[in-house]
Amino acid sequence: MAQFSICFVEAWRPRETWIKLNIDDRKAYVDRLMGYVQSVLDDTIEVVTWSLDDLDVNLSSDMTHFAVYKITSMGSLDALKNAIDESGWYDYFDQVEYAGHLNGPPNILQQLINLE
């Protein structure tokens, strides 16, 4: 079983270039996208979720969708990010990303306490 050490989160919203595509072009792009994504998904990357940001929370951003992954290494993270880039994703979606080592509240809170 893989030892996951990295959490990768991406949040995105459609750009006007996506909105202007007709349904057939969107489907064709998604088919190509899945080829890129499937090429790197293996036991080193666990998809935790792909979700619509549809629950009412107070501090939501203007991103409409998000994904969370658990990943074993920087090499696997780089492979995923390269596949996303090569698929043309950023032509159609604005995106922000977060990545860090899997951790827990005590360690992160202690890091915040120790900030200088």
MORA-V280963 format. One record per backbone hydrogen bond with DSSP energy under -1.0 kcal/mol. CO is the residue of the C=O (numbers start at 1). NH is the residue of the N-H. E is the energy in kcal/mol with one decimal. If there is no record, write none. Layout:
[[CO | NH | E] [CO | NH | E]]
This chain:
[[5 | 102 | -2.3] [6 | 71 | -2.8] [7 | 100 | -2.0] [8 | 69 | -2.6] [9 | 98 | -2.8] [10 | 67 | -2.7] [11 | 96 | -2.6] [12 | 64 | -1.6] [12 | 65 | -2.2] [13 | 94 | -2.3] [15 | 18 | -1.0] [15 | 19 | -1.9] [16 | 20 | -2.2] [18 | 21 | -1.1] [22 | 26 | -2.3] [23 | 27 | -2.7] [24 | 28 | -2.3] [25 | 29 | -2.3] [26 | 30 | -2.7] [27 | 31 | -2.3] [28 | 32 | -1.9] [29 | 33 | -3.2] [30 | 34 | -2.6] [31 | 35 | -1.2] [32 | 36 | -1.7] [33 | 37 | -2.8] [34 | 38 | -2.9] [35 | 39 | -1.3] [37 | 40 | -1.5] [37 | 41 | -1.4] [42 | 45 | -1.5] [44 | 72 | -2.3] [46 | 70 | -2.4] [49 | 68 | -2.4] [51 | 66 | -2.7] [52 | 54 | -2.2] [57 | 60 | -1.1] [64 | 53 | -2.9] [65 | 12 | -2.3] [66 | 51 | -3.5] [67 | 10 | -2.1] [68 | 48 | -2.4] [68 | 49 | -1.6] [69 | 8 | -2.1] [70 | 46 | -3.5] [71 | 5 | -2.1] [71 | 6 | -2.6] [73 | 77 | -2.0] [74 | 78 | -3.0] [75 | 79 | -2.0] [76 | 80 | -2.2] [77 | 81 | -2.8] [78 | 82 | -2.6] [79 | 83 | -2.2] [80 | 84 | -2.3] [81 | 85 | -2.4] [82 | 86 | -3.1] [83 | 87 | -1.4] [84 | 89 | -1.4] [85 | 88 | -1.6] [88 | 91 | -1.9] [89 | 92 | -1.7] [89 | 93 | -1.6] [92 | 15 | -3.2] [94 | 13 | -1.9] [96 | 11 | -2.6] [98 | 9 | -3.2] [100 | 7 | -3.4] [104 | 108 | -1.9] [105 | 109 | -3.1] [106 | 110 | -2.1] [107 | 111 | -1.9] [108 | 112 | -2.1] [109 | 113 | -2.2] [110 | 114 | -2.1]]
